[in-house]
Amino acid sequence: MKKSKRKNYYKILGIEKTADEGEIKKAYRKKAIEWHPDKHNTKSEEELKHAELMFKDIGEAYAILSDPQKKQRYDSGEDIEEIEQGSGHGSMNPNDIF
């Protein structure tokens, strides 16, 4: 359930799950240029906010998928916040005790 509600970084970058490092980098550059907020600064406030959100999501996707360890953990279904904080393996959630 949790996995189905998280962001699909492959979809954000428009790549397949089997994409290699070169394909990930190429897709990131293309999407970053497309959604860079400076390219949308003449649009409405709502469109600019959407572009900023997309640009942020593209950066997150690249940060996860370009790092082999983070990508493997993402693909295995681990929580993104745990991946970004460097926790997950070997850490304990206090709520698990109660």
Secondary structure as a PSIPRED ss2 file (coil, helix, strand):
# PSIPRED VFORMAT (PSIPRED V4.0)

   1 M C   1.000  0.000  0.000
   2 K H   0.000  1.000  0.000
   3 K H   0.000  1.000  0.000
   4 S H   0.000  1.000  0.000
   5 K H   0.000  1.000  0.000
   6 R C   1.000  0.000  0.000
   7 K C   1.000  0.000  0.000
   8 N C   1.000  0.000  0.000
   9 Y H   0.000  1.000  0.000
  10 Y H   0.000  1.000  0.000
  11 K H   0.000  1.000  0.000
  12 I H   0.000  1.000  0.000
  13 L H   0.000  1.000  0.000
  14 G C   1.000  0.000  0.000
  15 I C   1.000  0.000  0.000
  16 E C   1.000  0.000  0.000
  17 K C   1.000  0.000  0.000
  18 T C   1.000  0.000  0.000
  19 A C   1.000  0.000  0.000
  20 D C   1.000  0.000  0.000
  21 E H   0.000  1.000  0.000
  22 G H   0.000  1.000  0.000
  23 E H   0.000  1.000  0.000
  24 I H   0.000  1.000  0.000
  25 K H   0.000  1.000  0.000
  26 K H   0.000  1.000  0.000
  27 A H   0.000  1.000  0.000
  28 Y H   0.000  1.000  0.000
  29 R H   0.000  1.000  0.000
  30 K H   0.000  1.000  0.000
  31 K H   0.000  1.000  0.000
  32 A H   0.000  1.000  0.000
  33 I H   0.000  1.000  0.000
  34 E H   0.000  1.000  0.000
  35 W H   0.000  1.000  0.000
  36 H C   1.000  0.000  0.000
  37 P H   0.000  1.000  0.000
  38 D H   0.000  1.000  0.000
  39 K H   0.000  1.000  0.000
  40 H H   0.000  1.000  0.000
  41 N C   1.000  0.000  0.000
  42 T C   1.000  0.000  0.000
  43 K C   1.000  0.000  0.000
  44 S C   1.000  0.000  0.000
  45 E H   0.000  1.000  0.000
  46 E H   0.000  1.000  0.000
  47 E H   0.000  1.000  0.000
  48 L H   0.000  1.000  0.000
  49 K H   0.000  1.000  0.000
  50 H H   0.000  1.000  0.000
  51 A H   0.000  1.000  0.000
  52 E H   0.000  1.000  0.000
  53 L H   0.000  1.000  0.000
  54 M H   0.000  1.000  0.000
  55 F H   0.000  1.000  0.000
  56 K H   0.000  1.000  0.000
  57 D H   0.000  1.000  0.000
  58 I H   0.000  1.000  0.000
  59 G H   0.000  1.000  0.000
  60 E H   0.000  1.000  0.000
  61 A H   0.000  1.000  0.000
  62 Y H   0.000  1.000  0.000
  63 A H   0.000  1.000  0.000
  64 I H   0.000  1.000  0.000
  65 L H   0.000  1.000  0.000
  66 S C   1.000  0.000  0.000
  67 D C   1.000  0.000  0.000
  68 P H   0.000  1.000  0.000
  69 Q H   0.000  1.000  0.000
  70 K H   0.000  1.000  0.000
  71 K H   0.000  1.000  0.000
  72 Q H   0.000  1.000  0.000
  73 R H   0.000  1.000  0.000
  74 Y H   0.000  1.000  0.000
  75 D H   0.000  1.000  0.000
  76 S C   1.000  0.000  0.000
  77 G C   1.000  0.000  0.000
  78 E C   1.000  0.000  0.000
  79 D C   1.000  0.000  0.000
  80 I H   0.000  1.000  0.000
  81 E H   0.000  1.000  0.000
  82 E H   0.000  1.000  0.000
  83 I H   0.000  1.000  0.000
  84 E H   0.000  1.000  0.000
  85 Q H   0.000  1.000  0.000
  86 G C   1.000  0.000  0.000
  87 S C   1.000  0.000  0.000
  88 G C   1.000  0.000  0.000
  89 H C   1.000  0.000  0.000
  90 G C   1.000  0.000  0.000
  91 S C   1.000  0.000  0.000
  92 M C   1.000  0.000  0.000
  93 N C   1.000  0.000  0.000
  94 P H   0.000  1.000  0.000
  95 N H   0.000  1.000  0.000
  96 D H   0.000  1.000  0.000
  97 I C   1.000  0.000  0.000
  98 F C   1.000  0.000  0.000
